[in-house]
Amino acid sequence: MHHRTVERADVGSAPQNQFINVTILARAVADHLKDALVNRTGSRRVLNLAEAAEYCGLTRDSFKKKVVRDRLRKVRLDKCWRFDIADLDEWIDSHKDQIAEETAA
């Protein structure tokens, strides 16, 4: 095990030595980040229109116009559009400059 000594002073007290297991801390941080990313989309592959708009950082109406204009790939399920996260990521990558300008305005 690797331990790192950290000097830490609490207000009104003398400095104390405390040990932090860097490996365990790194693993805990990685697990937390992984959980946060998975829970962002509920680990689903397909999002509905509102979820896809939020995922792209756009309003629902703005996203809907872009879907029609850019012919963004979609799947029609139960009379509703569904969007594959991989397709959204690809679309975002190809429109990064344009999206940044519109979200900044």
N, CA, C and O atoms as CSV, one atom per row, in Angstrom:
chain,resi,resn,atom,element,x,y,z
A,1,MET,N,N,0.829,-1.180,0.000
A,1,MET,CA,C,0.000,0.000,0.000
A,1,MET,C,C,0.870,1.239,0.000
A,1,MET,O,O,1.918,1.277,0.644
A,2,HIS,N,N,0.421,2.263,-0.738
A,2,HIS,CA,C,1.134,3.524,-0.773
A,2,HIS,C,C,0.394,4.515,0.111
A,2,HIS,O,O,-0.818,4.685,-0.023
A,3,HIS,N,N,1.101,5.157,0.998
A,3,HIS,CA,C,0.524,6.170,1.860
A,3,HIS,C,C,1.254,7.481,1.643
A,3,HIS,O,O,2.465,7.507,1.425
A,4,ARG,N,N,0.520,8.536,1.704
A,4,ARG,CA,C,1.116,9.853,1.589
A,4,ARG,C,C,0.761,10.618,2.856
A,4,ARG,O,O,-0.396,10.626,3.276
A,5,THR,N,N,1.738,11.252,3.457
A,5,THR,CA,C,1.505,12.048,4.646
A,5,THR,C,C,1.110,13.455,4.225
A,5,THR,O,O,1.755,14.071,3.377
A,6,VAL,N,N,0.047,13.946,4.831
A,6,VAL,CA,C,-0.446,15.275,4.513
A,6,VAL,C,C,-0.467,16.089,5.793
A,6,VAL,O,O,-1.036,15.667,6.800
A,7,GLU,N,N,0.152,17.251,5.751
A,7,GLU,CA,C,0.094,18.169,6.890
A,7,GLU,C,C,-1.238,18.899,6.801
A,7,GLU,O,O,-1.596,19.432,5.751
A,8,ARG,N,N,-1.967,18.918,7.906
A,8,ARG,CA,C,-3.263,19.571,7.900
A,8,ARG,C,C,-3.449,20.311,9.203
A,8,ARG,O,O,-3.270,19.729,10.273
A,9,ALA,N,N,-3.798,21.553,9.140
A,9,ALA,CA,C,-4.011,22.343,10.353
A,9,ALA,C,C,-5.479,22.721,10.446
A,9,ALA,O,O,-6.021,23.364,9.547
A,10,ASP,N,N,-6.115,22.321,11.533
A,10,ASP,CA,C,-7.483,22.745,11.795
A,10,ASP,C,C,-7.416,24.084,12.494
A,10,ASP,O,O,-6.456,24.374,13.208
A,11,VAL,N,N,-8.442,24.905,12.289
A,11,VAL,CA,C,-8.450,26.220,12.899
A,11,VAL,C,C,-8.366,26.063,14.411
A,11,VAL,O,O,-9.157,25.338,15.015
A,12,GLY,N,N,-7.413,26.741,15.008
A,12,GLY,CA,C,-7.273,26.722,16.455
A,12,GLY,C,C,-6.570,25.498,17.010
A,12,GLY,O,O,-6.574,25.299,18.225
A,13,SER,N,N,-5.969,24.673,16.170
A,13,SER,CA,C,-5.263,23.499,16.669
A,13,SER,C,C,-3.909,23.389,15.994
A,13,SER,O,O,-3.657,24.024,14.971
A,14,ALA,N,N,-3.056,22.588,16.569
A,14,ALA,CA,C,-1.721,22.376,16.012
A,14,ALA,C,C,-1.820,21.451,14.807
A,14,ALA,O,O,-2.755,20.653,14.730
A,15,PRO,N,N,-0.868,21.536,13.847
A,15,PRO,CA,C,-0.874,20.635,12.690
A,15,PRO,C,C,-0.783,19.175,13.123
A,15,PRO,O,O,-0.121,18.842,14.106
A,16,GLN,N,N,-1.461,18.312,12.371
A,16,GLN,CA,C,-1.449,16.878,12.641
A,16,GLN,C,C,-1.026,16.153,11.379
A,16,GLN,O,O,-1.240,16.645,10.271
A,17,ASN,N,N,-0.427,14.983,11.545
A,17,ASN,CA,C,-0.124,14.133,10.398
A,17,ASN,C,C,-1.295,13.193,10.183
A,17,ASN,O,O,-1.777,12.568,11.128
A,18,GLN,N,N,-1.750,13.093,8.957
A,18,GLN,CA,C,-2.821,12.168,8.613
A,18,GLN,C,C,-2.388,11.405,7.371
A,18,GLN,O,O,-1.741,11.961,6.484
A,19,PHE,N,N,-2.747,10.134,7.313
A,19,PHE,CA,C,-2.385,9.302,6.175
A,19,PHE,C,C,-3.574,9.174,5.241
A,19,PHE,O,O,-4.708,8.970,5.675
A,20,ILE,N,N,-3.295,9.297,3.945
A,20,ILE,CA,C,-4.313,9.107,2.913
A,20,ILE,C,C,-3.827,8.008,1.991
A,20,ILE,O,O,-2.730,8.088,1.438
A,21,ASN,N,N,-4.640,6.987,1.828
A,21,ASN,CA,C,-4.320,5.920,0.899
A,21,ASN,C,C,-4.722,6.418,-0.491
A,21,ASN,O,O,-5.903,6.427,-0.838
A,22,VAL,N,N,-3.738,6.827,-1.273
A,22,VAL,CA,C,-3.985,7.440,-2.571
A,22,VAL,C,C,-4.692,6.474,-3.517
A,22,VAL,O,O,-5.555,6.889,-4.290
A,23,THR,N,N,-4.342,5.211,-3.466
A,23,THR,CA,C,-4.965,4.218,-4.343
A,23,THR,C,C,-6.454,4.098,-4.049
A,23,THR,O,O,-7.274,4.084,-4.967
A,24,ILE,N,N,-6.799,4.013,-2.783
A,24,ILE,CA,C,-8.214,3.897,-2.405
A,24,ILE,C,C,-8.959,5.181,-2.757
A,24,ILE,O,O,-10.084,5.128,-3.254
A,25,LEU,N,N,-8.341,6.332,-2.503
A,25,LEU,CA,C,-8.967,7.605,-2.844
A,25,LEU,C,C,-9.205,7.709,-4.346
A,25,LEU,O,O,-10.289,8.108,-4.770
A,26,ALA,N,N,-8.210,7.356,-5.157
A,26,ALA,CA,C,-8.345,7.415,-6.613
A,26,ALA,C,C,-9.451,6.483,-7.100
A,26,ALA,O,O,-10.233,6.846,-7.978
A,27,ARG,N,N,-9.512,5.299,-6.536
A,27,ARG,CA,C,-10.552,4.340,-6.926
A,27,ARG,C,C,-11.939,4.873,-6.560
A,27,ARG,O,O,-12.886,4.732,-7.334
A,28,ALA,N,N,-12.055,5.482,-5.382
A,28,ALA,CA,C,-13.339,6.039,-4.946
A,28,ALA,C,C,-13.775,7.189,-5.856
A,28,ALA,O,O,-14.948,7.284,-6.218
A,29,VAL,N,N,-12.840,8.058,-6.223
A,29,VAL,CA,C,-13.154,9.162,-7.124
A,29,VAL,C,C,-13.569,8.633,-8.495
A,29,VAL,O,O,-14.542,9.116,-9.075
A,30,ALA,N,N,-12.844,7.651,-9.015
A,30,ALA,CA,C,-13.176,7.065,-10.321
A,30,ALA,C,C,-14.560,6.423,-10.288
A,30,ALA,O,O,-15.339,6.582,-11.227
A,31,ASP,N,N,-14.868,5.703,-9.221
A,31,ASP,CA,C,-16.191,5.077,-9.098
A,31,ASP,C,C,-17.291,6.126,-9.030
A,31,ASP,O,O,-18.349,5.967,-9.639
A,32,HIS,N,N,-17.039,7.191,-8.294
A,32,HIS,CA,C,-18.029,8.265,-8.183
A,32,HIS,C,C,-18.289,8.913,-9.542
A,32,HIS,O,O,-19.440,9.137,-9.916
A,33,LEU,N,N,-17.225,9.211,-10.276
A,33,LEU,CA,C,-17.380,9.821,-11.598
A,33,LEU,C,C,-18.096,8.897,-12.565
A,33,LEU,O,O,-18.940,9.334,-13.348
A,34,LYS,N,N,-17.754,7.617,-12.505
A,34,LYS,CA,C,-18.413,6.639,-13.386
A,34,LYS,C,C,-19.908,6.580,-13.079
A,34,LYS,O,O,-20.730,6.580,-13.995
A,35,ASP,N,N,-20.260,6.528,-11.793
A,35,ASP,CA,C,-21.673,6.499,-11.404
A,35,ASP,C,C,-22.393,7.761,-11.848
A,35,ASP,O,O,-23.530,7.699,-12.317
A,36,ALA,N,N,-21.738,8.904,-11.704
A,36,ALA,CA,C,-22.354,10.165,-12.103
A,36,ALA,C,C,-22.624,10.196,-13.602
A,36,ALA,O,O,-23.677,10.671,-14.027
A,37,LEU,N,N,-21.695,9.699,-14.406
A,37,LEU,CA,C,-21.887,9.687,-15.859
A,37,LEU,C,C,-22.970,8.702,-16.273
A,37,LEU,O,O,-23.767,8.997,-17.163
A,38,VAL,N,N,-23.006,7.538,-15.638
A,38,VAL,CA,C,-24.027,6.544,-15.973
A,38,VAL,C,C,-25.403,7.058,-15.584
A,38,VAL,O,O,-26.360,6.886,-16.339
A,39,ASN,N,N,-25.520,7.679,-14.430
A,39,ASN,CA,C,-26.814,8.166,-13.964
A,39,ASN,C,C,-27.291,9.379,-14.748
A,39,ASN,O,O,-28.473,9.719,-14.699
A,40,ARG,N,N,-26.397,10.031,-15.465
A,40,ARG,CA,C,-26.776,11.181,-16.261
A,40,ARG,C,C,-27.810,10.807,-17.310
A,40,ARG,O,O,-28.738,11.575,-17.565
A,41,THR,N,N,-27.668,9.673,-17.902
A,41,THR,CA,C,-28.619,9.216,-18.920
A,41,THR,C,C,-29.354,7.963,-18.475
A,41,THR,O,O,-30.095,7.368,-19.258
A,42,GLY,N,N,-29.159,7.561,-17.235
A,42,GLY,CA,C,-29.832,6.370,-16.754
A,42,GLY,C,C,-29.314,5.112,-17.415
A,42,GLY,O,O,-30.007,4.095,-17.429
A,43,SER,N,N,-28.111,5.158,-17.962
A,43,SER,CA,C,-27.454,4.055,-18.665
A,43,SER,C,C,-28.275,3.524,-19.835
A,43,SER,O,O,-28.104,2.385,-20.269
A,44,ARG,N,N,-29.172,4.378,-20.337
A,44,ARG,CA,C,-29.954,4.000,-21.514
A,44,ARG,C,C,-29.233,4.434,-22.768
A,44,ARG,O,O,-28.473,5.402,-22.758
A,45,ARG,N,N,-29.467,3.730,-23.824
A,45,ARG,CA,C,-28.832,4.060,-25.094
A,45,ARG,C,C,-29.646,5.086,-25.872
A,45,ARG,O,O,-29.088,5.849,-26.660
A,46,VAL,N,N,-30.949,5.113,-25.660
A,46,VAL,CA,C,-31.838,5.949,-26.451
A,46,VAL,C,C,-32.542,6.965,-25.542
A,46,VAL,O,O,-32.987,6.636,-24.443
A,47,LEU,N,N,-32.631,8.211,-26.034
A,47,LEU,CA,C,-33.281,9.283,-25.283
A,47,LEU,C,C,-34.484,9.804,-26.056
A,47,LEU,O,O,-34.514,9.754,-27.285
A,48,ASN,N,N,-35.483,10.307,-25.319
A,48,ASN,CA,C,-36.608,10.938,-25.998
A,48,ASN,C,C,-36.213,12.355,-26.408
A,48,ASN,O,O,-35.088,12.778,-26.143
A,49,LEU,N,N,-37.109,13.089,-27.042
A,49,LEU,CA,C,-36.793,14.411,-27.586
A,49,LEU,C,C,-36.320,15.378,-26.500
A,49,LEU,O,O,-35.300,16.045,-26.672
A,50,ALA,N,N,-37.038,15.461,-25.401
A,50,ALA,CA,C,-36.669,16.392,-24.327
A,50,ALA,C,C,-35.318,16.022,-23.720
A,50,ALA,O,O,-34.490,16.896,-23.465
A,51,GLU,N,N,-35.096,14.734,-23.490
A,51,GLU,CA,C,-33.821,14.276,-22.925
A,51,GLU,C,C,-32.667,14.537,-23.883
A,51,GLU,O,O,-31.581,14.939,-23.464
A,52,ALA,N,N,-32.905,14.307,-25.169
A,52,ALA,CA,C,-31.861,14.525,-26.173
A,52,ALA,C,C,-31.522,16.009,-26.264
A,52,ALA,O,O,-30.352,16.374,-26.383
A,53,ALA,N,N,-32.540,16.864,-26.209
A,53,ALA,CA,C,-32.304,18.313,-26.239
A,53,ALA,C,C,-31.460,18.733,-25.037
A,53,ALA,O,O,-30.501,19.492,-25.182
A,54,GLU,N,N,-31.816,18.243,-23.860
A,54,GLU,CA,C,-31.048,18.562,-22.650
A,54,GLU,C,C,-29.626,18.024,-22.753
A,54,GLU,O,O,-28.673,18.699,-22.364
A,55,TYR,N,N,-29.486,16.817,-23.272
A,55,TYR,CA,C,-28.166,16.202,-23.444
A,55,TYR,C,C,-27.271,17.066,-24.330
A,55,TYR,O,O,-26.065,17.166,-24.104
A,56,CYS,N,N,-27.879,17.689,-25.343
A,56,CYS,CA,C,-27.125,18.538,-26.277
A,56,CYS,C,C,-26.996,19.976,-25.788
A,56,CYS,O,O,-26.303,20.782,-26.408
A,57,GLY,N,N,-27.654,20.299,-24.688
A,57,GLY,CA,C,-27.572,21.654,-24.146
A,57,GLY,C,C,-28.413,22.664,-24.894
A,57,GLY,O,O,-28.087,23.851,-24.924
A,58,LEU,N,N,-29.496,22.200,-25.501
A,58,LEU,CA,C,-30.365,23.066,-26.288
A,58,LEU,C,C,-31.784,23.012,-25.741
A,58,LEU,O,O,-32.151,22.081,-25.024
A,59,THR,N,N,-32.581,24.027,-26.090
A,59,THR,CA,C,-33.998,23.966,-25.737
A,59,THR,C,C,-34.668,22.910,-26.615
A,59,THR,O,O,-34.136,22.517,-27.654
A,60,ARG,N,N,-35.811,22.473,-26.190
A,60,ARG,CA,C,-36.536,21.439,-26.947
A,60,ARG,C,C,-36.869,21.934,-28.357
A,60,ARG,O,O,-36.688,21.207,-29.333
A,61,ASP,N,N,-37.356,23.172,-28.459
A,61,ASP,CA,C,-37.732,23.714,-29.767
A,61,ASP,C,C,-36.517,23.889,-30.680
A,61,ASP,O,O,-36.569,23.556,-31.864
A,62,SER,N,N,-35.437,24.408,-30.126
A,62,SER,CA,C,-34.214,24.593,-30.914
A,62,SER,C,C,-33.681,23.252,-31.401
A,62,SER,O,O,-33.275,23.116,-32.555
A,63,PHE,N,N,-33.686,22.268,-30.514
A,63,PHE,CA,C,-33.207,20.941,-30.891
A,63,PHE,C,C,-34.089,20.338,-31.985
A,63,PHE,O,O,-33.582,19.745,-32.938
A,64,LYS,N,N,-35.399,20.487,-31.849
A,64,LYS,CA,C,-36.327,19.929,-32.828
A,64,LYS,C,C,-36.077,20.518,-34.221
A,64,LYS,O,O,-36.121,19.798,-35.218
A,65,LYS,N,N,-35.811,21.840,-34.286
A,65,LYS,CA,C,-35.513,22.482,-35.571
A,65,LYS,C,C,-34.225,21.926,-36.169
A,65,LYS,O,O,-34.135,21.705,-37.377
A,66,LYS,N,N,-33.245,21.707,-35.326
A,66,LYS,CA,C,-31.963,21.180,-35.801
A,66,LYS,C,C,-32.096,19.738,-36.286
A,66,LYS,O,O,-31.412,19.330,-37.225
A,67,VAL,N,N,-32.964,18.977,-35.655
A,67,VAL,CA,C,-33.202,17.594,-36.078
A,67,VAL,C,C,-33.720,17.584,-37.504
A,67,VAL,O,O,-33.262,16.800,-38.336
A,68,VAL,N,N,-34.682,18.462,-37.784
A,68,VAL,CA,C,-35.273,18.527,-39.126
A,68,VAL,C,C,-34.258,19.091,-40.115
A,68,VAL,O,O,-34.057,18.523,-41.188
A,69,ARG,N,N,-33.610,20.217,-39.757
A,69,ARG,CA,C,-32.669,20.892,-40.671
A,69,ARG,C,C,-31.462,20.019,-40.988
A,69,ARG,O,O,-31.073,19.888,-42.149
A,70,ASP,N,N,-30.874,19.426,-39.963
A,70,ASP,CA,C,-29.649,18.645,-40.148
A,70,ASP,C,C,-29.903,17.173,-40.456
A,70,ASP,O,O,-28.968,16.392,-40.633
A,71,ARG,N,N,-31.171,16.811,-40.516
A,71,ARG,CA,C,-31.539,15.413,-40.759
A,71,ARG,C,C,-30.819,14.481,-39.783
A,71,ARG,O,O,-30.246,13.461,-40.167
A,72,LEU,N,N,-30.868,14.867,-38.518
A,72,LEU,CA,C,-30.256,14.073,-37.464
A,72,LEU,C,C,-30.913,12.698,-37.393
A,72,LEU,O,O,-32.136,12.570,-37.449
A,73,ARG,N,N,-30.080,11.687,-37.270
A,73,ARG,CA,C,-30.604,10.316,-37.232
A,73,ARG,C,C,-31.475,10.128,-36.009
A,73,ARG,O,O,-31.132,10.560,-34.908
A,74,LYS,N,N,-32.614,9.472,-36.220
A,74,LYS,CA,C,-33.562,9.218,-35.138
A,74,LYS,C,C,-34.307,7.927,-35.400
A,74,LYS,O,O,-34.301,7.396,-36.511
A,75,VAL,N,N,-34.939,7.439,-34.367
A,75,VAL,CA,C,-35.748,6.228,-34.464
A,75,VAL,C,C,-37.152,6.603,-34.023
A,75,VAL,O,O,-37.323,7.328,-33.043
A,76,ARG,N,N,-38.138,6.126,-34.725
A,76,ARG,CA,C,-39.519,6.416,-34.338
A,76,ARG,C,C,-40.077,5.205,-33.601
A,76,ARG,O,O,-40.244,4.132,-34.181
A,77,LEU,N,N,-40.364,5.393,-32.312
A,77,LEU,CA,C,-40.937,4.349,-31.475
A,77,LEU,C,C,-42.204,4.880,-30.824
A,77,LEU,O,O,-42.197,5.964,-30.241
A,78,ASP,N,N,-43.277,4.132,-30.918
A,78,ASP,CA,C,-44.555,4.543,-30.322
A,78,ASP,C,C,-44.932,5.975,-30.703
A,78,ASP,O,O,-45.349,6.757,-29.849
A,79,LYS,N,N,-44.788,6.311,-31.960
A,79,LYS,CA,C,-45.120,7.623,-32.508
A,79,LYS,C,C,-44.282,8.758,-31.920
A,79,LYS,O,O,-44.672,9.923,-32.003
A,80,CYS,N,N,-43.150,8.430,-31.334
A,80,CYS,CA,C,-42.265,9.443,-30.753
A,80,CYS,C,C,-40.855,9.249,-31.284
A,80,CYS,O,O,-40.424,8.129,-31.555
A,81,TRP,N,N,-40.149,10.358,-31.426
A,81,TRP,CA,C,-38.758,10.278,-31.836
A,81,TRP,C,C,-37.906,9.819,-30.675
A,81,TRP,O,O,-38.134,10.210,-29.530
A,82,ARG,N,N,-36.919,8.985,-30.974
A,82,ARG,CA,C,-35.914,8.557,-29.997
A,82,ARG,C,C,-34.553,8.764,-30.638
A,82,ARG,O,O,-34.394,8.599,-31.847
A,83,PHE,N,N,-33.574,9.125,-29.822
A,83,PHE,CA,C,-32.249,9.468,-30.323
A,83,PHE,C,C,-31.194,8.621,-29.631
A,83,PHE,O,O,-31.147,8.545,-28.403
A,84,ASP,N,N,-30.352,7.988,-30.432
A,84,ASP,CA,C,-29.252,7.177,-29.920
A,84,ASP,C,C,-28.160,8.120,-29.429
A,84,ASP,O,O,-27.768,9.044,-30.142
A,85,ILE,N,N,-27.670,7.890,-28.218
A,85,ILE,CA,C,-26.641,8.752,-27.635
A,85,ILE,C,C,-25.390,8.806,-28.514
A,85,ILE,O,O,-24.760,9.858,-28.622
A,86,ALA,N,N,-25.030,7.701,-29.134
A,86,ALA,CA,C,-23.855,7.683,-30.017
A,86,ALA,C,C,-24.062,8.627,-31.205
A,86,ALA,O,O,-23.133,9.322,-31.616
A,87,ASP,N,N,-25.278,8.650,-31.754
A,87,ASP,CA,C,-25.578,9.569,-32.859
A,87,ASP,C,C,-25.542,11.020,-32.385
A,87,ASP,O,O,-25.064,11.897,-33.104
A,88,LEU,N,N,-26.045,11.273,-31.180
A,88,LEU,CA,C,-26.001,12.634,-30.637
A,88,LEU,C,C,-24.558,13.089,-30.438
A,88,LEU,O,O,-24.208,14.223,-30.765
A,89,ASP,N,N,-23.729,12.204,-29.904
A,89,ASP,CA,C,-22.319,12.547,-29.703
A,89,ASP,C,C,-21.641,12.872,-31.029
A,89,ASP,O,O,-20.871,13.828,-31.124
A,90,GLU,N,N,-21.932,12.077,-32.042
A,90,GLU,CA,C,-21.357,12.310,-33.375
A,90,GLU,C,C,-21.836,13.643,-33.935
A,90,GLU,O,O,-21.046,14.395,-34.506
A,91,TRP,N,N,-23.123,13.943,-33.777
A,91,TRP,CA,C,-23.687,15.198,-34.259
A,91,TRP,C,C,-23.074,16.385,-33.512
A,91,TRP,O,O,-22.730,17.396,-34.124
A,92,ILE,N,N,-22.937,16.259,-32.192
A,92,ILE,CA,C,-22.330,17.325,-31.392
A,92,ILE,C,C,-20.904,17.598,-31.869
A,92,ILE,O,O,-20.514,18.750,-32.060
A,93,ASP,N,N,-20.130,16.530,-32.060
A,93,ASP,CA,C,-18.752,16.693,-32.511
A,93,ASP,C,C,-18.675,17.424,-33.848
A,93,ASP,O,O,-17.760,18.218,-34.070
A,94,SER,N,N,-19.624,17.163,-34.732
A,94,SER,CA,C,-19.585,17.790,-36.050
A,94,SER,C,C,-20.138,19.216,-36.046
A,94,SER,O,O,-19.992,19.937,-37.034
A,95,HIS,N,N,-20.772,19.631,-34.942
A,95,HIS,CA,C,-21.371,20.971,-34.856
A,95,HIS,C,C,-20.897,21.752,-33.629
A,95,HIS,O,O,-21.606,22.646,-33.169
A,96,LYS,N,N,-19.737,21.443,-33.097
A,96,LYS,CA,C,-19.275,22.061,-31.858
A,96,LYS,C,C,-19.236,23.578,-31.926
A,96,LYS,O,O,-19.730,24.234,-31.010
A,97,ASP,N,N,-18.677,24.149,-32.956
A,97,ASP,CA,C,-18.559,25.606,-33.053
A,97,ASP,C,C,-19.925,26.272,-33.093
A,97,ASP,O,O,-20.156,27.269,-32.409
A,98,GLN,N,N,-20.823,25.723,-33.889
A,98,GLN,CA,C,-22.153,26.297,-34.040
A,98,GLN,C,C,-22.924,26.215,-32.724
A,98,GLN,O,O,-23.584,27.184,-32.348
A,99,ILE,N,N,-22.861,25.101,-32.023
A,99,ILE,CA,C,-23.565,24.926,-30.753
A,99,ILE,C,C,-23.007,25.887,-29.710
A,99,ILE,O,O,-23.769,26.495,-28.959
A,100,ALA,N,N,-21.698,26.026,-29.659
A,100,ALA,CA,C,-21.076,26.935,-28.685
A,100,ALA,C,C,-21.543,28.363,-28.893
A,100,ALA,O,O,-21.817,29.067,-27.921
A,101,GLU,N,N,-21.641,28.806,-30.134
A,101,GLU,CA,C,-22.097,30.164,-30.433
A,101,GLU,C,C,-23.554,30.365,-29.998
A,101,GLU,O,O,-23.900,31.403,-29.434
A,102,GLU,N,N,-24.390,29.381,-30.259
A,102,GLU,CA,C,-25.815,29.517,-29.957
A,102,GLU,C,C,-26.095,29.431,-28.465
A,102,GLU,O,O,-26.980,30.129,-27.970
A,103,THR,N,N,-25.368,28.598,-27.735
A,103,THR,CA,C,-25.604,28.489,-26.299
A,103,THR,C,C,-25.014,29.673,-25.547
A,103,THR,O,O,-25.453,29.978,-24.438
A,104,ALA,N,N,-24.016,30.353,-26.136
A,104,ALA,CA,C,-23.407,31.518,-25.512
A,104,ALA,C,C,-24.306,32.753,-25.681
A,104,ALA,O,O,-24.246,33.681,-24.875
A,105,ALA,N,N,-25.116,32.759,-26.703
A,105,ALA,CA,C,-25.959,33.929,-27.002
A,105,ALA,C,C,-27.140,34.042,-26.052
A,105,ALA,O,O,-27.942,34.968,-26.170
